[in-house]
């Protein structure tokens, strides 16, 4: 759980910084003449948005870490 949460959050932050650095060139599709990294950056950016959802949302994973790893009580249901 910890590695999943940390990995997806770090990956998203790195791609956020990359988006800032590349600007509009980072969101061009593959095959576009001016696309940086042959357009693969856009694919990575789109995949990064699904990372926190795959294999359980990061919020659920954080609750599991709190309950099992830190022996904290369950979060109240809303």
C-alpha positions, 0 to 999 in steps of 0.5 A: 500500500505504501509503495503504491501511494508513494509511487503514484503520487511521485509519478504525478508530481514529476509529470506535473513539473514536466508539463510546466517545463514543456508547456504546450509542446508536452501535450501534443499528440504522437506524430506531431512534428513539434511534439516533445519526446515523440508525443509519449509525454502526453501518454505518460501524463494521461496514464498518471491520472489513472494511477491513483485509481488503479488497485484501489484509490490512494485514499483507501490505501491511506486508510489501510496504512493507517489501520494496519500499519499504525493501528489507528481506528477506522475513519468515520463513514460519511 
